[in-house]
């Protein structure tokens, strides 16, 4: 006569209510994960995140003043080319 393995005994001894609770718990966790992924992949959220990152970088004085200098230089070149 064969003696069942310990894992086989655990599977048989599981209560259907416990199995149902585990399924519901897993389903809820999956739903939360999918909601989080959908939120992260939403184009509006991606655009907002990009805007925030750009604003943070432009707030850096090195970048800010470098862009101002480049803009002033381009403006001078345009004005100079107009009056030639």
C-alpha positions in Angstrom: 0.0 0.0 0.0 1.3 3.4 -1.0 1.7 6.2 1.6 0.7 9.6 0.2 3.4 12.2 0.1 3.1 15.2 2.5 2.2 17.6 -0.3 -0.6 15.4 -1.4 -2.1 15.3 2.1 -1.9 19.2 2.2 -3.8 19.5 -1.1 -6.6 17.1 0.0 -6.9 18.7 3.4 -7.4 22.2 2.1 -10.8 23.7 2.8 -12.8 25.0 -0.2 -13.5 28.2 1.7 -9.8 28.8 2.2 -9.2 28.1 -1.5 -12.0 30.6 -2.4 -10.5 33.3 0.0 -7.1 32.8 -1.6 -8.5 33.1 -5.1 -10.3 36.4 -4.1 -7.1 37.7 -2.4 -5.1 36.9 -5.5 -7.8 38.5 -7.8 -7.8 41.7 -5.7 -3.9 41.9 -5.8 -4.0 41.4 -9.6 -6.6 44.1 -10.0 -4.5 46.5 -7.9 -1.5 45.7 -10.0 -3.4 46.2 -13.3 -4.8 49.5 -12.0 -1.3 50.7 -11.1 0.0 49.7 -14.5 -2.8 51.4 -16.3 -2.3 54.6 -14.3 1.5 54.6 -15.0 0.9 53.9 -18.8 -1.8 56.6 -19.1 -0.5 59.1 -21.7 -1.8 62.1 -19.7 0.2 60.9 -16.7 3.3 60.4 -18.9 3.0 63.9 -20.3 2.5 65.4 -16.9 5.5 63.5 -15.6 7.6 64.8 -18.5 6.5 68.3 -17.9 7.4 68.1 -14.2 10.9 66.7 -15.1 11.4 69.4 -17.6 10.4 72.1 -15.2 12.8 70.7 -12.6 15.7 70.7 -15.0 14.9 74.2 -16.3 14.9 75.4 -12.7 18.6 74.5 -12.4 20.5 77.8 -12.7 23.2 76.3 -14.9 20.7 75.1 -17.5 18.5 78.2 -17.1 21.2 80.7 -17.7 22.8 78.7 -20.5 19.5 78.7 -22.4 19.1 82.4 -21.8 22.6 83.0 -23.2 21.9 80.8 -26.2 18.6 82.7 -26.8 20.4 86.0 -26.6 23.1 84.9 -29.0 20.5 83.7 -31.5 18.6 86.9 -31.2 21.8 89.0 -31.8 22.6 86.9 -34.9 19.1 87.4 -36.3 19.1 91.2 -35.6 22.6 91.4 -37.2 21.5 89.5 -40.3 18.5 91.7 -40.7 20.5 94.9 -40.7 23.1 93.7 -43.1 
